[in-house]
């Protein structure tokens, strides 16, 4: 844990520490990133590098509780990768300074199934460029190189845990961290080269060693370099997706704001999460605009509707007709809709579907993070002037009709009449039956041709999908050398942040599997496929 914030933060962290210790579990307690963790709680380090870290008491071990193997992907962002040469270098730097414990975050990548992805805007994939990927396959050479790193460290373990290193300078950028036996003889050594561009030959204990740039060689016996962090011997294996299943679709159109008994009316606009309590990503905002006989423009120009929202995505319907969607992004969730919409004399119904893309998962004062249409909402281009709708009566409906009917389940999907494939339609449910792909390779859905929405297999919630492209540029050549940051080595610039969505085989049966897709925008069903993944 980490305490951030006002006057209550430190007393709370101290209370939590005392409460934990008082349980007398018999195991040590740690607090991540809590520099003033009270005794006997151990303060620990999280980060890309932790060799700079020292615990707050000499009798506490140096523990690296999150060694970041990569970084998360956000919808609309490029996909981060961390070179294994730098990951191994970071771990060796920590161990050579006397580090006791390393826990990788993530060692096995994962999937944010259902609506568990946070952020907001974090993708459904939480692969994290981990040594074992989201699908359970080895990411090579990362997995094999880290295995070899720990084999080398293990060879020196008895001497590493029995004393502190002495440091010898071998050059401007080169050092030796030497662990000595009780009689003072060299027992194990780490030879490091911190130069970002130049390899170097160093002399240590009467022998010569070649050190690539930004690397460490491990000598478990003080003579033989059994491992170098920048010398990768494991072959690179590239994953492949093999499309094996196409689908025959049926569709059901969601009503644009069908109000049920749970709808309610309030004066003015309200924040979305305070209404939905995260029971659904969706909240309908509905109001009416009454237009008099001579208020519409004589030249046929439609009125202009402007809507300001705190996020994260929004679709606009006027008198049941779709007028498009707008959405924010990871670094700027706020959005504005500005468009001309057809209105007529008399009463006009404005329905706004606001969609949230995950709850905040990092930072402080989450109660101040807003979602939804907070306004103002205005109509201009009328002869009577600009009209602000923000403070009039609005009717609210939490969730979609298809959600309340449980269309994603086998029983719920049979409760309505499904029609032929409603392709490229906004706010539509689609379903298809399929047979499980043969073999045991991991399975994924290719959703790259669709827009934005959610999907379920046999009632299990696969997650949110979104064909959101990362900005072009910024994915050039990547050197492993030099301090890593999450925007340093990336792929998918100008492409979709996520195209493939993991479906666990444990959710599938031999035949009659039900796939249900809720499409918010408008997608092309012809491109949806189920694939198997191999390396």
Long-range contacts (C-beta under 8 A, 24 or more apart in sequence): 1-31, 1-32, 1-33, 1-34, 2-31, 2-32, 2-33, 2-34, 3-34, 4-364, 5-364, 5-365, 10-36, 13-37, 14-38, 17-41, 30-63, 30-65, 32-65, 32-66, 46-105, 48-82, 48-90, 48-483, 48-484, 48-485, 49-90, 49-93, 49-94, 49-483, 49-484, 50-90, 50-94, 50-99, 51-90, 51-93, 51-94, 51-96, 51-97, 51-99, 53-94, 61-100, 61-101, 62-94, 62-97, 62-98, 62-99, 62-100, 62-101, 63-99, 63-100, 63-101, 63-103, 64-94, 64-99, 64-101, 64-102, 64-103, 65-101, 65-103, 65-105, 66-103, 66-105, 67-91, 67-94, 67-102, 67-103, 67-104, 67-105, 68-105, 69-104, 69-105, 69-106, 69-107, 69-128, 69-129, 69-130, 69-131, 69-142, 70-106, 70-127, 70-128, 70-129, 70-130, 71-128, 71-129, 71-486, 72-122, 72-123, 72-126, 72-128, 73-122, 73-123, 73-125, 73-126, 73-127, 73-497, 73-498, 74-119, 74-121, 74-122, 74-123, 74-329, 74-330, 74-497, 75-121, 75-122, 75-123, 75-329, 75-330, 75-357, 75-466, 75-468, 75-497, 75-498, 76-121, 76-329, 76-330, 76-468, 76-469, 76-470, 76-497, 77-121, 77-329, 77-330, 77-470, 77-497, 78-470, 78-471, 78-474, 78-475, 78-487, 78-490, 78-491, 78-492, 78-493, 78-497, 79-129, 79-470, 79-490, 79-491, 79-492, 79-497, 80-129, 80-486, 80-487, 80-489, 80-490, 81-129, 81-478, 81-489, 81-490, 81-491, 82-129, 82-484, 82-489, 83-478, 83-480, 83-484, 83-489, 84-141, 84-142, 84-145, 84-146, 84-232, 84-480, 85-145, 85-214, 85-215, 85-229, 85-230, 85-232, 85-480, 85-481, 86-214, 86-480, 86-481, 86-484, 87-142, 87-146, 88-145, 88-146, 88-149, 88-229, 88-230, 89-214, 89-215, 89-216, 89-229, 89-230, 90-484, 91-146, 91-149, 92-149, 92-153, 92-190, 92-192, 92-216, 92-218, 92-229, 93-192, 93-216, 95-153, 95-160, 95-190, 96-165, 96-177, 96-190, 96-192, 96-216, 97-165, 97-177, 98-160, 98-164, 98-165, 100-161, 104-130, 104-131, 104-146, 106-130, 107-131, 107-132, 108-132, 108-136, 109-133, 109-134, 110-134, 111-463, 111-501, 111-502, 112-463, 113-460, 113-461, 113-462, 113-463, 114-461, 114-463, 115-278, 115-281, 115-358, 115-454, 115-461, 115-463, 115-464, 116-463, 117-357, 117-358, 117-463, 117-464, 118-358, 118-359, 118-360, 118-361, 118-362, 119-330, 119-357, 119-358, 119-360, 119-361, 120-311, 120-312, 120-330, 120-333, 120-356, 120-357, 120-358, 120-359, 120-360, 120-371, 121-312, 121-328, 121-329, 121-330, 121-333, 121-357, 121-358, 122-330, 122-358, 122-361, 123-466, 123-497, 123-498, 124-462, 124-463, 124-464, 124-465, 124-498, 124-501, 125-498, 125-500, 125-501, 125-502, 133-239, 134-502, 135-239, 135-442, 135-444, 135-502, 135-533, 136-442, 137-239, 137-442, 137-533, 137-534, 137-535, 138-237, 138-535, 139-237, 140-234, 140-235, 140-236, 140-237, 140-535, 141-232, 141-233, 141-234, 141-235, 141-236, 141-237, 143-234, 144-233, 144-234, 145-232, 145-233, 145-234, 148-227, 148-233, 148-234, 149-218, 149-227, 149-229, 151-227, 152-218, 152-220, 152-226, 152-227, 153-218, 155-220, 155-221, 155-226, 156-187, 156-188, 156-218, 156-220, 159-187, 159-188, 160-188, 165-190, 168-204, 170-202, 170-203, 170-204, 171-200, 171-202, 173-198, 173-200, 174-200, 174-202, 174-211, 176-202, 176-204, 178-222, 186-222, 187-221, 187-222, 188-218, 188-219, 188-220, 188-221, 188-222, 189-219, 189-222, 190-216, 190-217, 190-218, 190-219, 191-216, 191-217, 191-219, 191-225, 192-216, 196-479, 196-481, 196-482, 197-481, 213-481, 214-480, 214-481, 214-482, 230-480, 230-481, 237-535, 238-535, 239-533, 239-534, 239-535, 240-533, 240-534, 240-535, 241-444, 241-446, 241-500, 241-531, 241-532, 241-533, 242-441, 242-531, 242-532, 242-533, 242-534, 243-446, 243-529, 243-530, 243-531, 244-437, 244-438, 244-529, 244-530, 244-531, 244-532, 245-434, 245-435, 245-437, 245-529, 245-530, 245-531, 246-528, 246-529, 247-432, 247-434, 247-515, 247-525, 247-528, 247-529, 247-530, 248-432, 248-433, 249-421, 249-423, 249-430, 249-431, 249-432, 249-525, 250-418, 250-419, 250-420, 250-421, 250-430, 250-431, 250-432, 251-418, 251-419, 251-420, 251-421, 251-422, 251-423, 251-425, 251-428, 251-429, 251-430, 251-431, 252-402, 252-407, 252-416, 252-417, 252-418, 252-419, 252-422, 252-428, 252-429, 252-430, 252-431, 253-419, 253-422, 253-425, 253-427, 253-428, 253-429, 254-400, 254-401, 254-402, 254-427, 254-428, 254-429, 254-518, 255-401, 256-317, 256-320, 256-322, 256-351, 256-353, 256-427, 257-284, 257-286, 257-317, 257-349, 257-351, 257-353, 257-397, 258-397, 258-401, 259-284, 259-286, 259-395, 259-397, 260-397, 260-401, 260-404, 262-397, 262-398, 263-395, 263-396, 263-397, 264-395, 264-396, 265-393, 265-394, 265-395, 265-396, 266-393, 266-394, 266-396, 267-391, 267-392, 267-393, 267-394, 268-375, 268-390, 268-391, 268-392, 268-394, 269-372, 269-373, 269-374, 269-375, 269-377, 269-390, 269-394, 270-372, 270-394, 270-396, 271-310, 271-370, 271-371, 271-372, 271-374, 272-310, 272-354, 272-356, 272-370, 272-371, 272-372, 272-373, 273-356, 273-359, 273-370, 273-371, 273-372, 275-372, 275-396, 275-398, 276-356, 276-398, 276-399, 278-356, 278-359, 279-398, 279-399, 280-398, 280-399, 280-400, 280-403, 281-355, 281-356, 281-357, 281-454, 281-464, 282-353, 282-354, 282-355, 282-356, 282-398, 282-399, 282-400, 282-403, 283-353, 283-354, 283-356, 283-372, 283-396, 283-397, 283-398, 283-399, 284-351, 284-352, 284-353, 284-354, 284-395, 284-396, 284-397, 284-398, 285-351, 285-352, 285-354, 285-372, 285-373, 285-394, 285-396, 286-349, 286-350, 286-351, 286-352, 286-394, 286-395, 286-396, 286-397, 287-349, 287-350, 287-377, 287-389, 287-392, 287-393, 287-394, 287-395, 288-347, 288-348, 288-349, 288-350, 289-343, 289-347, 289-348, 289-350, 289-379, 289-387, 289-389, 290-346, 290-347, 290-348, 291-343, 291-344, 291-345, 291-346, 291-348, 291-382, 292-345, 292-384, 293-345, 294-383, 295-345, 295-382, 295-383, 295-384, 296-343, 296-344, 296-345, 296-382, 296-383, 297-381, 297-382, 297-383, 301-340, 301-381, 302-340, 302-341, 302-342, 302-343, 302-381, 303-340, 303-341, 303-343, 303-379, 303-380, 303-381, 303-382, 304-338, 304-339, 304-340, 304-341, 304-379, 304-380, 304-381, 305-337, 305-338, 305-339, 305-340, 305-341, 305-350, 305-377, 305-378, 305-379, 306-336, 306-337, 306-338, 306-376, 306-377, 306-378, 306-379, 306-380, 307-336, 307-337, 307-338, 307-352, 307-373, 307-375, 307-377, 308-334, 308-335, 308-336, 308-373, 308-374, 308-375, 308-376, 308-377, 309-334, 309-335, 309-336, 309-337, 309-354, 309-372, 309-373, 309-374, 310-334, 310-370, 310-371, 310-372, 310-373, 310-374, 311-335, 311-356, 311-357, 311-370, 311-371, 311-372, 312-355, 312-356, 312-357, 312-358, 312-371, 313-354, 313-355, 313-357, 313-452, 313-520, 314-352, 314-353, 314-354, 314-355, 314-373, 315-352, 315-353, 315-355, 315-426, 315-427, 315-520, 315-521, 316-341, 316-350, 316-351, 316-352, 317-350, 317-351, 317-352, 317-353, 318-342, 318-343, 318-348, 318-349, 318-350, 318-351, 319-343, 319-344, 319-348, 319-349, 320-349, 320-351, 322-426, 322-427, 325-426, 325-520, 325-521, 327-452, 327-468, 333-371, 340-381, 343-379, 350-377, 350-389, 352-377, 353-427, 353-520, 355-452, 355-520, 357-464, 357-466, 358-464, 400-427, 400-518, 402-429, 402-518, 407-431, 407-516, 407-518, 408-456, 408-459, 408-461, 408-516, 408-518, 409-456, 409-459, 410-458, 410-459, 410-514, 413-514, 413-516, 421-525, 423-524, 423-525, 423-526, 424-522, 424-523, 424-524, 425-519, 425-522, 426-519, 426-520, 426-521, 426-522, 427-519, 427-520, 428-518, 428-519, 429-516, 429-517, 429-518, 429-519, 430-516, 430-517, 430-518, 430-519, 430-525, 431-514, 431-515, 431-516, 431-517, 432-514, 432-515, 433-512, 433-513, 433-514, 433-515, 434-513, 434-515, 434-530, 435-510, 435-511, 435-512, 435-513, 436-505, 436-508, 436-509, 436-510, 436-511, 436-513, 437-530, 437-532, 439-532, 440-505, 441-532, 441-533, 441-534, 442-502, 442-505, 442-532, 442-533, 443-502, 443-503, 443-504, 443-505, 443-508, 443-530, 443-531, 443-532, 443-533, 444-500, 444-501, 444-502, 444-503, 444-530, 444-531, 444-532, 444-533, 445-500, 445-501, 445-503, 445-515, 445-528, 445-529, 445-530, 445-531, 446-499, 446-500, 446-527, 446-528, 446-529, 446-530, 446-531, 447-499, 447-500, 447-501, 447-523, 447-528, 448-496, 448-499, 448-527, 449-523, 449-524, 449-525, 449-526, 449-527, 449-528, 450-517, 450-519, 450-523, 450-524, 450-525, 450-527, 450-528, 451-519, 451-520, 451-521, 451-522, 451-523, 452-519, 452-520, 452-521, 453-517, 453-518, 453-519, 453-520, 453-521, 453-523, 454-517, 454-518, 455-501, 455-515, 455-516, 455-517, 455-518, 456-514, 456-515, 456-516, 457-503, 457-507, 457-508, 457-513, 457-514, 457-515, 457-516, 458-507, 458-508, 458-509, 458-513, 458-514, 459-514, 460-504, 460-507, 462-501, 462-502, 462-503, 463-501, 465-498, 465-501, 466-497, 466-498, 467-496, 467-499, 467-523, 468-496, 468-497, 469-494, 469-495, 469-496, 469-497, 470-494, 470-495, 470-496, 470-497, 500-531, 500-533, 503-530
